[in-house]
Amino acid sequence: MTAPPIGPARISSAPAPTERLSVLLVEDDDGDALLVEEMLADMPASGDEFTLLRVSTLAAALAHVASIDCVLLDLQLPDATGLSALTALRHHRPGVAVVVLTGQNDTATGVAAVAAGAQDYLGKDQVDGHLLMRAMRYAWERRRAEGAEQQLLQQQLVARENTRLERGLLPTPLLADSKLELSVRYRPGRDGALLGGDFYDTVELADGTVEMIIGDVCGHGPDEAALGVALRIAWRALVLAGLPALDVLATVEQVLQNEQIESLFATACTITIAPDRTTARMTLAGHPPPLLIGDGAATLLPSHALGTPLGVPSRRPRRQTELTLPPGWSLLLYTDGIFEGRTEHGDRLGHDRMAMLAAEELQRLVKPGAALDALIDRVQALNAGPLDDDIALVLLTRQPHGDNR
């Protein structure tokens, strides 16, 4: 029988219900190629459907491998010898399954090929149609399973890395007072992100003083998220070191100026709650003031001492505002993402209406965390969809009887 000319040759078996398998035969010997083609062409309908394309060089194989499921590879080619062809194919298309065709009594080469990344090897003098088909199908299934396992591992690594980053931005509060309950909700504005530019923290010192901060780095990208982490960690370290609140904020501003990649600024609000829980001091650096709830009323704290954002030059010194806390009080700290949305009339929700909605939910629901969820739901319903900006809500509640719900 005359050997077929070198070049592409396609053979298809009868249609079958299994997934179609595209096979690339890389073989420069016409006789060996004809043998493989005839074995596959003579296969009875057995549930395997495939398409075979034959090429004779590595260069031609690389040109076609992008659309191939399995490669039958001879290691002795005009433009590649040994394992170099296998290496080139795997580098060009990492996801393709490869079955190496070896010569007579060349088991060592086949084993070396499997160690180098092939899924299987077959001796040309020992193969038949059934064995060849089974080897191709198993190689493809094995490679697909390996790919799924590798993808799962990568996802797990990314998830663990995101968790580590999230822990840096979303800290574990340091609170020992059983009469205080902290509830937090945090939602980044970026799609698919765990981190945004908003940051917060709460620390109780040895003398019972509670320090709180909430802040917002302008922007929504990964650089802003990283800067928010740096500012939050710097704030906690300085608070634990015992620095006064105004000195802490000034030093955090220096960190911002040293760490920022571009001309970013950040707003911040800090609260210092006295050990007897009846008074507090507030410092604003361009950030909206908290909402104070107690005695059946909800009040936006005064913003007359607003102060300039961190990173914005100013000659005005920041000031602290003295606060009186009623029995059974709650303090809601938040970032502007919660009131930047729209209303049912299409206008901006605004600070005052957001405070009204928050007061309604906090007075209606017993569990503070549920009230924060309800507030976000109501704001998003008015906005007719998710909010674009980051959202951070921090609610500290003083339980009048010490029952830590």
C-alpha positions as CSV (number, residue, x, y, z in Angstrom):
1,M,0.0,0.0,0.0
2,T,1.3,3.4,-0.9
3,A,2.0,5.6,2.1
4,P,-0.2,8.8,2.3
5,P,1.5,12.1,1.7
6,I,2.8,14.0,4.7
7,G,0.3,16.6,5.8
8,P,-3.0,17.0,7.7
9,A,-5.3,14.0,7.6
10,R,-8.6,13.8,9.5
11,I,-10.5,10.6,10.5
12,S,-13.8,10.6,12.5
13,S,-15.4,7.6,14.0
14,A,-19.2,7.2,14.1
15,P,-21.1,9.7,16.3
16,A,-21.4,8.7,19.9
17,P,-22.8,10.2,23.1
18,T,-19.4,10.8,24.8
19,E,-17.6,14.0,24.5
20,R,-15.8,14.6,21.2
21,L,-12.0,14.2,21.5
22,S,-9.7,16.1,19.1
23,V,-6.4,14.3,18.6
24,L,-3.2,15.5,17.1
25,L,-0.8,12.9,15.7
26,V,2.8,14.2,15.5
27,E,4.7,11.7,13.4
28,D,7.0,12.2,10.5
29,D,7.3,8.5,9.5
30,D,4.6,7.8,6.9
31,G,4.4,4.1,7.7
32,D,3.9,4.6,11.4
33,A,1.4,7.4,10.8
34,L,-0.6,5.2,8.4
35,L,-0.6,2.4,11.0
36,V,-2.1,4.7,13.7
37,E,-4.6,6.1,11.3
38,E,-5.8,2.7,10.1
39,M,-6.1,1.4,13.7
40,L,-8.3,4.2,14.6
41,A,-10.3,4.1,11.4
42,D,-11.0,0.4,11.9
43,M,-12.4,0.9,15.4
44,P,-16.0,-0.1,15.7
45,A,-18.5,2.3,17.2
46,S,-17.7,1.9,20.9
47,G,-18.9,5.1,22.4
48,D,-15.8,7.2,21.5
49,E,-16.0,10.0,19.0
50,F,-12.8,11.7,17.9
51,T,-11.2,13.7,15.2
52,L,-7.6,13.0,14.2
53,L,-5.2,15.5,12.7
54,R,-1.7,14.4,11.6
55,V,1.3,16.7,11.3
56,S,5.0,15.7,10.8
57,T,6.9,18.5,12.6
58,L,7.0,20.1,16.0
59,A,6.5,23.5,14.3
60,A,3.2,22.3,12.7
61,A,2.1,20.8,16.0
62,L,2.6,24.1,17.8
63,A,0.5,25.8,15.2
64,H,-2.5,23.4,15.8
65,V,-2.2,22.4,19.4
66,A,-4.4,25.3,20.7
67,S,-7.6,23.5,19.7
68,I,-6.4,19.9,20.6
69,D,-7.5,17.7,23.5
70,C,-4.8,15.0,23.2
71,V,-1.5,14.7,21.4
72,L,0.0,11.4,20.1
73,L,3.7,12.4,20.1
74,D,6.7,10.7,18.4
75,L,9.8,12.0,20.1
76,Q,12.0,11.7,17.0
77,L,11.0,14.6,14.7
78,P,12.9,16.5,12.0
79,D,12.9,19.7,14.2
80,A,13.0,18.1,17.7
81,T,14.4,15.1,19.3
82,G,14.1,13.5,22.8
83,L,11.9,15.3,25.3
84,S,12.4,18.7,23.7
85,A,9.2,18.3,21.7
86,L,7.2,17.4,24.8
87,T,8.6,20.3,26.7
88,A,7.7,22.7,23.9
89,L,4.2,21.4,23.6
90,R,3.5,21.7,27.3
91,H,5.0,25.2,27.4
92,H,2.9,26.3,24.4
93,R,-0.4,24.6,25.7
94,P,-0.1,23.5,29.3
95,G,-3.6,22.0,29.4
96,V,-3.2,19.5,26.6
97,A,-2.9,15.8,27.3
98,V,0.1,14.0,25.7
99,V,0.6,10.3,25.0
100,V,4.1,9.5,23.9
101,L,4.7,6.9,21.2
102,T,8.0,5.1,21.8
103,G,10.1,2.6,19.7
104,Q,10.6,-1.0,20.4
105,N,11.9,-1.8,23.9
106,D,12.1,1.8,24.8
107,T,10.4,1.8,28.1
108,A,12.9,4.1,29.7
109,T,12.1,6.9,27.3
110,G,8.4,6.5,28.0
111,V,8.9,6.6,31.8
112,A,11.1,9.7,31.4
113,A,8.4,11.4,29.3
114,V,5.7,10.7,31.9
115,A,8.1,12.2,34.5
116,A,8.4,15.2,32.3
117,G,4.7,15.8,32.1
118,A,3.2,13.3,29.6
119,Q,0.1,11.5,30.8
120,D,1.0,8.1,29.3
121,Y,3.3,6.3,26.8
122,L,2.7,3.5,24.3
123,G,5.2,1.3,22.4
124,K,4.5,1.5,18.7
125,D,5.1,-2.3,18.3
126,Q,2.6,-3.2,21.1
127,V,-0.3,-0.9,20.4
128,D,-3.7,-1.7,18.9
129,G,-6.8,0.4,18.2
130,H,-8.5,-0.4,21.5
131,L,-5.4,0.3,23.6
132,L,-4.7,3.5,21.7
133,M,-8.2,4.8,22.1
134,R,-8.3,3.9,25.8
135,A,-4.9,5.5,26.3
136,M,-6.0,8.8,24.6
137,R,-9.3,8.9,26.5
138,Y,-7.7,8.2,29.9
139,A,-4.9,10.7,29.2
140,W,-7.4,13.4,28.4
141,E,-9.5,12.6,31.5
142,R,-6.4,12.5,33.7
143,R,-5.2,15.8,32.3
144,R,-8.6,17.4,32.8
145,A,-8.7,16.2,36.4
146,E,-5.2,17.5,37.0
147,G,-6.2,20.9,35.6
148,A,-9.3,21.0,37.8
149,E,-7.2,20.1,40.8
150,Q,-4.6,22.7,40.0
151,Q,-7.3,25.4,39.5
152,L,-8.9,24.4,42.8
153,L,-5.4,24.7,44.5
154,Q,-4.9,28.1,42.9
155,Q,-8.3,29.3,44.1
156,Q,-7.5,28.0,47.6
157,L,-4.2,29.9,47.6
158,V,-5.9,33.1,46.4
159,A,-8.6,32.7,49.1
160,R,-6.0,32.2,51.8
161,E,-4.1,35.2,50.6
162,N,-7.3,37.3,50.5
163,T,-8.2,36.1,54.0
164,R,-4.8,37.3,55.3
165,L,-5.3,40.7,53.6
166,E,-8.8,40.8,54.9
167,R,-7.6,40.2,58.5
168,G,-5.3,43.2,58.1
169,L,-8.1,45.5,57.0
170,L,-10.9,44.0,59.1
171,P,-9.3,43.6,62.5
172,T,-10.4,41.6,65.6
173,P,-11.5,44.3,68.1
174,L,-9.7,44.5,71.4
175,L,-12.6,44.8,73.8
176,A,-12.8,43.4,77.3
177,D,-15.8,45.3,78.7
178,S,-18.8,42.9,78.7
179,K,-21.2,45.8,78.7
180,L,-20.0,46.9,75.3
181,E,-21.1,45.2,72.1
182,L,-19.5,45.9,68.7
183,S,-21.2,45.2,65.4
184,V,-19.5,45.8,62.1
185,R,-20.5,45.6,58.4
186,Y,-18.0,46.1,55.6
187,R,-18.7,45.9,51.9
188,P,-16.1,47.0,49.3
189,G,-17.4,48.8,46.2
190,R,-15.2,47.0,43.7
191,D,-16.7,44.0,42.0
192,G,-15.2,40.7,43.4
193,A,-13.0,42.5,45.9
194,L,-12.7,41.7,49.6
195,L,-10.8,44.9,50.4
196,G,-11.5,48.6,49.9
197,G,-10.1,51.9,51.0
198,D,-12.3,52.1,54.1
199,F,-10.7,51.1,57.4
200,Y,-11.7,50.9,61.1
201,D,-10.5,49.6,64.4
202,T,-11.5,49.5,68.1
203,V,-9.1,49.1,71.1
204,E,-9.7,49.0,74.8
205,L,-6.7,50.1,76.9
206,A,-5.7,48.8,80.3
207,D,-7.4,51.6,82.1
208,G,-10.7,50.9,80.4
209,T,-10.5,53.7,77.8
210,V,-11.9,52.7,74.5
211,E,-10.4,54.1,71.3
212,M,-12.2,53.9,67.9
213,I,-11.3,55.0,64.4
214,I,-13.1,54.8,61.1
215,G,-11.5,56.2,57.9
216,D,-11.8,56.3,54.2
217,V,-8.9,56.5,51.7
218,C,-10.1,58.3,48.5
219,G,-10.3,55.9,45.6
220,H,-11.4,52.2,45.3
221,G,-8.4,50.3,43.9
222,P,-5.9,47.9,45.4
223,D,-3.4,50.7,46.2
224,E,-6.1,52.4,48.3
225,A,-6.9,49.2,50.1
226,A,-3.3,48.6,50.9
227,L,-2.9,52.2,52.2
228,G,-6.0,51.7,54.4
229,V,-4.4,48.6,55.9
230,A,-1.2,50.6,56.6
231,L,-3.1,53.4,58.3
232,R,-5.2,51.1,60.4
233,I,-2.2,49.1,61.7
234,A,-0.3,52.3,62.4
235,W,-3.2,53.7,64.4
236,R,-3.5,50.6,66.5
237,A,0.2,50.5,67.3
238,L,0.3,54.1,68.3
239,V,-2.9,53.8,70.5
240,L,-1.4,50.8,72.3
241,A,1.8,52.7,72.8
242,G,-0.3,55.2,74.8
243,L,0.0,58.4,72.6
244,P,-2.7,61.0,73.0
245,A,-5.4,60.9,70.3
246,L,-4.3,64.1,68.5
247,D,-0.7,62.9,68.4
248,V,-1.8,59.5,67.1
249,L,-3.8,61.1,64.2
250,A,-0.8,63.4,63.3
251,T,1.5,60.4,63.2
252,V,-1.0,58.4,61.1
253,E,-1.0,61.3,58.7
254,Q,2.8,61.1,58.4
255,V,2.4,57.4,57.6
256,L,0.0,58.3,54.8
257,Q,2.4,60.8,53.3
258,N,5.2,58.3,53.4
259,E,3.3,55.3,52.1
260,Q,1.1,56.8,49.4
261,I,1.9,56.0,45.7
262,E,0.0,58.9,44.3
263,S,-1.4,62.1,45.9
264,L,-4.1,60.3,47.9
265,F,-5.8,61.7,51.0
266,A,-7.9,60.0,53.7
267,T,-10.7,61.1,56.0
268,A,-10.9,59.8,59.6
269,C,-13.0,60.0,62.7
270,T,-11.6,59.0,66.1
271,I,-13.6,58.5,69.3
272,T,-12.1,58.2,72.8
273,I,-14.6,56.8,75.3
274,A,-13.9,57.4,79.0
275,P,-13.6,54.4,81.3
276,D,-16.9,55.3,83.1
277,R,-18.6,55.3,79.6
278,T,-20.4,58.6,80.3
279,T,-18.2,60.9,78.2
280,A,-16.2,60.8,75.0
281,R,-14.0,63.0,72.9
282,M,-14.3,63.1,69.1
283,T,-11.8,64.2,66.5
284,L,-12.8,64.7,62.8
285,A,-10.4,64.8,59.9
286,G,-12.7,65.6,57.0
287,H,-14.9,62.7,58.0
288,P,-18.7,62.7,58.6
289,P,-19.6,62.7,62.4
290,P,-21.1,59.7,64.1
291,L,-24.7,59.1,65.0
292,L,-25.4,59.0,68.7
293,I,-28.5,57.1,69.9
294,G,-29.8,57.2,73.5
295,D,-32.7,58.3,75.6
296,G,-35.1,57.5,72.8
297,A,-33.4,60.0,70.5
298,A,-30.9,59.9,67.6
299,T,-28.6,62.8,67.1
300,L,-25.9,63.5,64.5
301,L,-22.9,64.7,66.5
302,P,-21.7,68.2,65.7
303,S,-19.4,68.7,62.7
304,H,-18.3,72.3,63.5
305,A,-14.8,71.0,64.3
306,L,-14.6,69.1,61.1
307,G,-10.9,69.5,60.4
308,T,-9.0,68.8,57.2
309,P,-8.5,65.3,55.8
310,L,-5.3,63.5,56.4
311,G,-2.7,64.3,53.7
312,V,-4.3,67.7,52.9
313,P,-2.0,70.7,53.9
314,S,-3.6,73.0,56.4
315,R,-2.6,75.5,59.1
316,R,-5.6,74.8,61.2
317,P,-4.9,72.5,64.1
318,R,-7.3,69.6,64.7
319,R,-9.6,69.9,67.7
320,Q,-11.4,67.5,70.0
321,T,-15.1,67.8,70.7
322,E,-16.3,66.7,74.2
323,L,-19.4,64.5,74.2
324,T,-21.9,63.4,76.9
325,L,-23.1,59.9,76.5
326,P,-26.6,59.0,77.8
327,P,-27.4,55.7,79.5
328,G,-27.7,52.7,77.1
329,W,-26.1,54.7,74.3
330,S,-25.1,53.5,70.8
331,L,-22.5,55.2,68.6
332,L,-22.7,54.5,64.8
333,L,-19.5,55.3,62.9
334,Y,-19.7,55.0,59.1
335,T,-18.1,56.0,55.8
336,D,-19.7,58.1,53.1
337,G,-20.6,55.1,50.9
338,I,-23.7,54.6,52.9
339,F,-25.2,57.9,52.0
340,E,-23.8,58.5,48.5
341,G,-26.5,56.5,46.8
342,R,-29.8,57.8,45.3
343,T,-33.3,58.0,46.5
344,E,-36.6,57.0,44.8
345,H,-36.7,60.5,43.3
346,G,-33.2,60.2,41.8
347,D,-31.5,62.7,44.0
348,R,-28.6,62.0,46.4
349,L,-29.7,60.2,49.6
350,G,-27.6,62.5,51.8
351,H,-26.3,62.5,55.3
352,D,-29.4,63.5,57.2
353,R,-31.8,61.0,55.6
354,M,-29.3,58.2,56.0
355,A,-29.1,59.1,59.8
356,M,-32.9,59.0,59.9
357,L,-33.0,55.6,58.3
358,A,-30.3,54.3,60.7
359,A,-32.1,55.6,63.7
360,E,-35.3,53.9,62.7
361,E,-33.6,50.5,62.2
362,L,-31.6,50.8,65.4
363,Q,-34.7,51.6,67.5
364,R,-36.8,49.0,65.7
365,L,-34.6,45.9,65.9
366,V,-33.2,44.4,69.0
367,K,-30.0,43.0,67.5
368,P,-27.6,45.7,66.4
369,G,-26.1,43.6,63.6
370,A,-29.5,43.0,62.2
371,A,-30.2,46.7,62.3
372,L,-27.0,47.4,60.2
373,D,-28.1,44.8,57.7
374,A,-31.5,46.4,57.4
375,L,-30.0,49.8,57.0
376,I,-27.9,48.7,54.1
377,D,-30.8,46.9,52.5
378,R,-33.0,50.0,52.7
379,V,-30.3,52.2,51.3
380,Q,-29.7,49.8,48.4
381,A,-33.4,49.5,47.7
382,L,-33.7,53.3,47.4
383,N,-30.6,53.2,45.1
384,A,-32.3,50.5,43.0
385,G,-29.2,48.4,43.2
386,P,-25.8,47.9,44.9
387,L,-23.9,51.0,46.0
388,D,-20.8,52.0,44.1
389,D,-18.7,53.1,47.0
390,D,-17.2,51.1,49.8
391,I,-19.3,50.8,52.9
392,A,-18.1,50.5,56.5
393,L,-20.4,50.6,59.5
394,V,-19.2,50.3,63.1
395,L,-21.8,50.3,65.9
396,L,-20.7,50.3,69.5
397,T,-23.5,49.8,72.0
398,R,-23.4,50.2,75.8
399,Q,-25.7,47.6,77.4
400,P,-27.3,49.2,80.5
401,H,-27.5,46.0,82.5
402,G,-24.3,44.3,81.2
403,D,-26.2,41.6,79.2
404,N,-23.9,41.0,76.3
405,R,-26.3,39.9,73.6
